[in-house]
Structure formats: structure tokens, C-alpha cells
Amino acid sequence: MPGLPSLVFIVDTKKEKIAVAEANRLGIPIVGVVDTNCDPSMIQFPIPGNDDALRAIKLFSGLVADTILESRNMSREGADQETVSFGGDAAEVAARA
């Protein structure tokens, strides 16, 4: 790994308390599945869910993996495209003219 990750995804934040502590010590944001037996205050982006059920773990992991792949593709495609603004200051200026 060339450096620290920008974010970590942890499924069982209670069982992986060492990973949670290490990420917090290094200032790495955590996205974590937080069950009723977990402390969500240590997780920057908690996802309420069942971290014991295999189907739930597959669902959360699959959604995170799909999101990463989709954002990578979008960033590669977006490098060649112009950014379009929907609203904000440019829309207000055009409406006044």
C-alpha cells in the first residue's frame, strides 16, 4: 500500500475493536456496520444493521464494492468532461438576465 487509506469499511465494529482504534488513532474515517451491541460514537459513518447475519454482510460488502467501482469509473470518465452546475449562483445570474 503506497500510503494510508482515505477511508476504512469495517463490518463488525465490536469484534474489530483494534482496527477501529487504529483507524481513529491515525485519523482515518470509518464506515462501519453498527449493531445494537456496538458503540456508534467511535464510527464516523455508522450504518445501522445486523453484523452477524451472513446475508446482511454480503449485502453491505456488495454495496460498498459496487459504489467504489462505480465512483472509480465516474472519476475516469469525468476527467474528460466538463462539470455542469444545476442551480446555485450561475442559475440565479442567468435568471436575472
N, C-alpha and C positions, 0 to 999 in steps of 0.2 A: 504494500500500500504506500503510495507516494507521500501521504500526509494524513492528518486527522479527517475523519468523515464529517460531512456537513450536518448529518442527522443520523440517528440510530433508531431502528424499529425493534422493539422488544415485545414478545408475545406474553410471557408470564413474568410480570414485573416483580412479583413476590419471590419467586424461585430464583430469578436472575438479579438478586439484590446487589451482587458485586458489579455486574455490568451497569446497573442504574447508578451506583455510587461512583464508579469510574467515569461514566459519561458526565455526570454532574460535576465531578472534580475538574474535568477537562473543559467544561463549558459547552459540551456537545448537546444540542437539543434532543429530547427523546419523544418519539411517538410510541405509545405503549398501550396494549390491551390491558385494561384495569378491571378486575373482577371485584366482587363485593368484599373480598378478603384482603384487598390491596390498599395502600395509601396513595391516593392520586396527587398529593401535594409535591411529590418528587418528580412527577412526569409533566413535562411542558405541554404536551399534546395528548391528553388521555383519550382513549377510545373505550367507552364502556362496553363490556362484552364478557363472554364466558371463555376463559383461557384454559379450561380443562377439556372441553369437547373438541375432538379431532375435526369435526366438520366446521366448527367456528374458526379454528386455527387455519385450516385450509382456505376458508373464505377470506379472512383478514390478510393472510400472506399473499393470496392470489390477487386481491385488490391492490395491495401495496406494490407488488411486482408489476402489475398491469399499468399502474399510474406512473411508475418510474420509466417503463418502456415508452409509454405514450408521451411523457414530457421530454424524454431524450429525442424522440422523433420530431416533436414540435420544435424543439430548440434547433435541431439541424435544418429543418425546413424553414424556420423563421429567420435564420441568418441571412437568407437571400431575399426576404420580403420586407416591405415597408410596414411599419407599425401604424395601425388605424385606431383613432380615438373615437369612442362612442360616448359623446357627452362631454361635460366639463367646459373649460374656458373657450376652446375653439368653437364649440357648438353655440355658446352664448354670443360670441362675436359675430358669427355668421347670421344668427337670428336678428341681431340689431341692425345689420347692414341692409 
